[in-house]
Amino acid sequence: MTRSDDLHPLVVVGAGAAGLMAAIAAASVGVGPILVLERSRDGGRKILISGGGRCNVLPSTLDPRDFVTASSPNSLRKLLLDWPLAEQRFFFEAELEIPLALEEASGKLFPVSNRARDVRDALVREVRGSGSSIRFDTSVEDLVPPKASGAPWTVILSDGQQVDARAVVLASGGLSVPATGSDGTGLRILARLGHTVNPLYPALTPLVAEPPVHSDLAGVSLEVTLEVPGVRGRSRVRGGFLFTHRGYSGPSVLNLSHLATLGRAEGRTPPFLVSWSHHTVDDWDDRLRENPGSRVRAVVRESLPQRLADRLIDEAGVTSETSLAQLGRADRRRLASLLGAYPLPCTGDEGYRKAEVTGGGIALEEVNPRNMESRIRPGLYLCGELLDAFGPIGGYNFAWAWATGRRAGLGAAQNP
Ligand SMILES: Cc1cc2nc3c(=O)[nH]c(=O)nc-3n(C[C@H](O)[C@H](O)[C@H](O)COP(=O)(O)OP(=O)(O)OC[C@H]3O[C@@H](n4cnc5c(N)ncnc54)[C@H](O)[C@@H]3O)c2cc1C
């Protein structure tokens, strides 16, 4: 093993959203030369693929109740609202010079350029411009706490080198999309150092059906209301739905997918019920009686994409040329039920390979909200996705990474 003789005031592990922001914030209060260690060849790889390559930098509104955590909701609230949304936006627009534009329909903020690369590059430039250095292709294997009061942390690299630091910010992310560099090493290190890792699960991930009974509808998309009855917390959403070759995706499915992954981890298979339009089962029951001369197919196609309408009529065992007058009560009830509360036959999910975030993580009670310092290991500061919190799609998860990253950077810079 080789040990660098330098004692760094601060080492940041991970040059993703949270780590880059932490390094920028720490440098802004003059902590001295900061060293950022990053496993991938250029950092911020999740930023690059975010928002379909456009990077949904922030949401236009932020409500802590939209977030999911097994930790204290009060801790989550404090951490999330620590850096107000308006100030976050100001940072990107005024300091990084990345003007943002609001996408009215979704309430999401994107760079005017629509290029995620601009966001990643500006963050990396800002880190370097503030005198900090980033070592890419450098993987951290372990963290060794100070042996005595006043002694440094030792950061052990995978090539055997050791780096000493007065304080360490760990921003190594969760388990989602491991190809971007985050494989859970940081969580394993933290568990070994005595932290509580609340159960982990893929979140914001597409669902699959095996066999893929709806693969013939792949590509069909529409607005739906999706509901998972009988679970705690937010379990009903309205939003986009997409049929895929293997199952189901789109914002509504992604935003509730954790209820499937968590349910399965606990041995349950919660039902996912879809209302394919604004109409409930009872609304449909009424509509399917209103104009006796109309054909079933014409009435259903008024509210649903044609291919889906035809498929649901077929699944109800109704002949599409049937008129409403010919539709028997049992057939009508069955069809109304498939149109207003369709049980999605999902059997699994795409897992961490496609999950936008990791659910669960380090219990929020174990970080001090004033500076993000670990309450278990002083001198170690935590931020970003490795903490037990995630929000819906829409810029919420970056808002979490920016806010906690900044606070951790400021906190570590003031490490006693
Ligand atoms: C496809 C996709 C699209 C998304 N789109 C959006 C969006 O538009 N808006 C939004 O708000 N959120 C989006 N997200 C979520 C968002 O990207 C994450 O919430 C956010 O990136 C988490 O930031 P982080 O810095 O905590 O973790 P990460 O971004 O995962 O960064 C962790 C960094 O640490 C490095 N690292 C890990 N382990 C080590 C180690 N041992 N040694 C050295 N380095 C290490 C990794 O290489 C990585 O660079 C998306 C996610 C995905 C996967």
The ligand as a MOL file (V3000), in Angstrom:
LIG
                    3D

  0  0  0     0  0            999 V3000
M  V30 BEGIN CTAB
M  V30 COUNTS 53 58 0 0 0
M  V30 BEGIN ATOM
M  V30 1 C -32.1720 7.2540 -16.1410 0
M  V30 2 C -32.2660 8.2310 -15.0170 0
M  V30 3 C -32.8750 9.4680 -15.2370 0
M  V30 4 C -33.0140 10.3710 -14.1860 0
M  V30 5 N -33.5720 11.5940 -14.4480 0
M  V30 6 C -33.7140 12.4780 -13.4340 0
M  V30 7 C -34.2120 13.7920 -13.6940 0
M  V30 8 O -34.4300 14.1860 -14.8520 0
M  V30 9 N -34.3970 14.6170 -12.6240 0
M  V30 10 C -34.1130 14.2310 -11.3310 0
M  V30 11 O -34.3130 15.0050 -10.4050 0
M  V30 12 N -33.5450 13.0220 -11.0720 0
M  V30 13 C -33.3360 12.1600 -12.0960 0
M  V30 14 N -32.7640 10.9420 -11.8390 0
M  V30 15 C -32.3080 10.6500 -10.4530 0
M  V30 16 C -30.9830 11.3710 -10.1800 0
M  V30 17 O -30.0860 11.1070 -11.2510 0
M  V30 18 C -30.3750 10.8790 -8.8530 0
M  V30 19 O -31.3200 11.1060 -7.8310 0
M  V30 20 C -29.0950 11.6430 -8.5290 0
M  V30 21 O -28.1670 11.5260 -9.5930 0
M  V30 22 C -28.4490 11.1160 -7.2550 0
M  V30 23 O -27.2470 11.8290 -7.0520 0
M  V30 24 P -26.0530 11.2650 -6.1570 0
M  V30 25 O -24.9200 12.1950 -6.3930 0
M  V30 26 O -26.5150 11.0170 -4.7800 0
M  V30 27 O -25.7310 9.8280 -6.7590 0
M  V30 28 P -25.0900 9.4490 -8.1860 0
M  V30 29 O -25.5690 10.3910 -9.2190 0
M  V30 30 O -25.3570 8.0090 -8.3640 0
M  V30 31 O -23.5370 9.7230 -8.0020 0
M  V30 32 C -22.7190 8.8860 -7.2380 0
M  V30 33 C -21.3020 9.0030 -7.7840 0
M  V30 34 O -20.4100 8.3210 -6.9320 0
M  V30 35 C -19.5170 7.5380 -7.7120 0
M  V30 36 N -19.0930 6.4180 -6.8880 0
M  V30 37 C -19.8650 5.4360 -6.3820 0
M  V30 38 N -19.1290 4.5900 -5.6350 0
M  V30 39 C -17.8570 5.0550 -5.6730 0
M  V30 40 C -16.6510 4.6010 -5.1170 0
M  V30 41 N -16.6040 3.5270 -4.3400 0
M  V30 42 N -15.5210 5.2870 -5.3640 0
M  V30 43 C -15.5500 6.4070 -6.1430 0
M  V30 44 N -16.6860 6.8810 -6.7030 0
M  V30 45 C -17.8290 6.2180 -6.4720 0
M  V30 46 C -20.3260 7.1190 -8.9140 0
M  V30 47 O -19.5160 6.7830 -10.0110 0
M  V30 48 C -21.1720 8.3650 -9.1750 0
M  V30 49 O -20.5180 9.2670 -10.0210 0
M  V30 50 C -32.5590 10.0270 -12.8800 0
M  V30 51 C -31.9220 8.8160 -12.6690 0
M  V30 52 C -31.7590 7.9320 -13.7340 0
M  V30 53 C -31.0540 6.6310 -13.4820 0
M  V30 END ATOM
M  V30 BEGIN BOND
M  V30 1 1 1 2
M  V30 2 1 2 3
M  V30 3 2 2 52
M  V30 4 2 3 4
M  V30 5 1 4 5
M  V30 6 1 4 50
M  V30 7 2 5 6
M  V30 8 1 6 7
M  V30 9 1 6 13
M  V30 10 2 7 8
M  V30 11 1 7 9
M  V30 12 1 9 10
M  V30 13 2 10 11
M  V30 14 1 10 12
M  V30 15 2 12 13
M  V30 16 1 13 14
M  V30 17 1 14 15
M  V30 18 1 14 50
M  V30 19 1 15 16
M  V30 20 1 16 17
M  V30 21 1 16 18
M  V30 22 1 18 19
M  V30 23 1 18 20
M  V30 24 1 20 21
M  V30 25 1 20 22
M  V30 26 1 22 23
M  V30 27 1 23 24
M  V30 28 2 24 25
M  V30 29 1 24 26
M  V30 30 1 24 27
M  V30 31 1 27 28
M  V30 32 2 28 29
M  V30 33 1 28 30
M  V30 34 1 28 31
M  V30 35 1 31 32
M  V30 36 1 32 33
M  V30 37 1 33 34
M  V30 38 1 33 48
M  V30 39 1 34 35
M  V30 40 1 35 36
M  V30 41 1 35 46
M  V30 42 1 36 37
M  V30 43 1 36 45
M  V30 44 2 37 38
M  V30 45 1 38 39
M  V30 46 1 39 40
M  V30 47 2 39 45
M  V30 48 1 40 41
M  V30 49 2 40 42
M  V30 50 1 42 43
M  V30 51 2 43 44
M  V30 52 1 44 45
M  V30 53 1 46 47
M  V30 54 1 46 48
M  V30 55 1 48 49
M  V30 56 2 50 51
M  V30 57 1 51 52
M  V30 58 1 52 53
M  V30 END BOND
M  V30 END CTAB
M  END
